């Protein structure tokens, strides 16, 4: 796949077409003011590192009544900071509800106003330039250069990218060298309508950061390619073609 390409086929994938599985990431979490009590409940979920917890477990840890904890948990679920599932039945009685924090956490700064502005800008790009994909990629490159200004030169390239993807709001999960699963998207609505623009901005950002830190790469984004995520892959860029004038010993050079 060319360096300027985004795989924009949002309908393909390995998911069973008969299953009602939402492909692609969740929206980035809008920063929600949390009371100290609710933040403490969220902290318990985060410290469980993905392990589902019962309301009773959190109530015992915090010394609170279980009904109070349930109220906070329901609020966290409504704010998309946690999810609720039902425990596998083990006999008589109603199975317990289990809670866990969602990838991405509660601190992403993206708000509705920012998302609306992004929609307007995407429409403007589509109307104003002939090659919207290249324009978007160049915009991402400029963004990447700005972000590089705050990164130490000896920072490992993929660590820097991982940190910036986290701060921007992608909730990245590093799968292997040069490969991430992106659980959230700060511009999800615009990306669904125009992945060829939004995803190319993000490609330009990642490609520029990797190149600026000594690892030039070809970056590809596969939008909405997995249930609950997109995928990003970076492979080392091929070495440039040698210049025959300076490398071919059979060619005499003159000064």
N, C-alpha and C positions, 0 to 999 in steps of 0.2 A: 504494500500500500504506500502511495506517495506521501511525502512529508506534509503536503497541503491537504490531505484527505481526512475527512471524518466519515466513519461508517454510519450513514444516516438512515439505514434501514431499521426503523424502530418496531417493525412488526415481526421480524424473524427472531429465532432463538431456539433453545432446546426445550422450553417449557411446553407442557401438554396444552394444546389449544382448548381442550375441554375443561381445563382448570381455570378458575377465576383467580389468577395470581397477578398482582400488580407488578408490571415490569418497570425497572428503573428505580431511582432513589426516592427518598422522602424529601419534602422541602426542608431547607435549612430552618432550624428552630428560631422563631422570633424571640428575642430576649424578653423574658417575662419576669417582672418583679416577684420575688418569692419572699414570703415571710420566713423568719428564722426557723420556725417550727417545720414549715414545708421543706425548706432547704435541708434541714437535718434528715428528713425522711428520704429526700433524693440522694443525700450523701450515703445513706445506708445502702440504697440500691446500687449506687456507683461502686462502693467498696466491695460489693458482692461479685464484681467483675463478670457480669452476665449471668450469674446463677439466680434463678427466680426465687423470690422470698415470699412468705406468707405475711399477712398483716400482723399476725400474732408475734412472729419473730421480730419484726421491727418495733412493735409496741414494747416487747420485753427489753430490747436493747436500749430503747430511749426512755423507758419508764413512763410511757403514756398509755391512756386507755385505748383499747383496740379500735373502738368506734371513731375516735379522733384520728387515728392513723389511717383508717379506711377513707375518711373524708379527704385527707391530704393526698392519698394515693389516687383517688378518683380525680382530684384536681390536676395531678401530674399527668395522668392519662389524657385528660381533656386538653392539656397544653402540649401534647405530643412529646413529653419528656420521659414518659414511661409507657409500658404496655402491660395489659392484663391478659392472662391466659387461665384456663381451667386445668387443675391438676387431674391426672389420670385417676379415675375412680378405683378405690381399693376395697370396696365392700359397701355396706349400708351407709346411708347418710349422704348429704350433699357434698360433692367434691369441692375442695378449697380453691379460692382464686389465688393465683400466683402473679407476682409483679416483678418486672426487671426494668432497668433504665435502658433507654434507646440509644443507639450509637449517635454521637454528635453532641450530647450534653446540652446544658441550658444556656450557654453563653454566647451563641452566635449573634452578631450584631445586625443581621439583615432584618429589615422591617418591610411592611407593606409598601411604604412610600418608595423605598429603594427598588423593590421588585417592579412597581409601576413605572418608575423612571427607566429601568432596564428595558421594559417592553417598548417604550417610546423610542429609545435609542436604537434598538434592533430594527424597528420599522423605518427609522431614518436612514440607517445604513442600507437597507434593502432598496430604498427609493433613491439614494444619492450616488451610489457607486455601481459600476458595471460588474465587478467581481467582489461580491459581498464576503465570500469565504476568505479571500486573501486580505481584504480590508480588516476583517475580524481577527485574522491571525496576526497581522501587524499591530493591531491594538493590544492584543495579548502580549506581544513582544515588548511593547513599551511598558506595559504593566509589570512584566517580569523584570525589566531593567530597574524600575523603581524599587521593587522588592529586594533586589540584589544589593541595593545601597546599604541595607541594614544587616547584611549577612557577612560574617567573617570569612575571609578567603580560604581558610583551612577547614571550613565546615564541609563534611561529606555531602556531595551533591544531593543524593536521595534523601538524606536526613533533612536538608534544607527544604526540599520540595514537600516532604511529608509534613513538616511544621507549617509551611505556608498553606497547604491544602487544608490542614486542620483549622488554622486561623481564619481562613476565608469561609469555611463552613461546610466542607465536603465530607466530614467524618470519615477520613480515608482509612482503609485497612490494607496494610502492605502484605501482598500475597507472596511475592518472590522478588528477586532482583529486577527492578525496572517495571514492576507491575503492581497496580493498586485496584482495589474495589472501592468505589465512592458511594457511600450509603446515603448521603444527602446532597442536595444541590441548592446553592443560594439563589439561583435564577430558574427554578424548575418550570414555572409557567411559560416563560419565554423559551426555554430549551425545548419544551414539548412542541411548541409551534414552529420554531426555527432552529433546530439543532445545528444546521450548517453554519449558523452565525455564532450562537452562544458557545457551542463546543469548540469552535475554532479559536475563540478568544482564550478559552482555558488551555487549549493546546499550545498556543503561542506563549502563554505564561510559563507553562512547565518546560517547554523546549528551550526558552531563553534562560531560565534559571539553571537548567542542566548544562547548557553550553557555557554560561558564564562561570560555572564552577568546575570547568574542565572535563565535562562529560557530554560532548555534543551527541544528540540523539534524535532519532525519528520518533515522534510521539503520535500515537493514535488513540482516539477516544471511541469507545463503543457505547453509544447512548442507549439506555433502557434495554440493555442486553441481558440482564439477570433480574430475577425477582428481588425487588428491594434495592437495586444498585445499578450503576453504570460501571464500566471497566476502563481503565487507562493503562496503556502499555508504552514503554519507552525502550527502544532497542538502539544499540550504538550506531551512530551514523557511519556510513562507509567512508573510508579514507578518500580524499580528493584525488582525481586523476593526476599522475605526475606530469610535470612540464618537460616535454622532450628536449627543449632547448638547453635546460640546465642539468638534466639527468642522463641524457644519452651520450656516452663517451665518444661515439663515432661522429658527433657533431662538433665541429671546431667553433670555439667562441672567440670573438674578437673584443678587444677593449677599446 
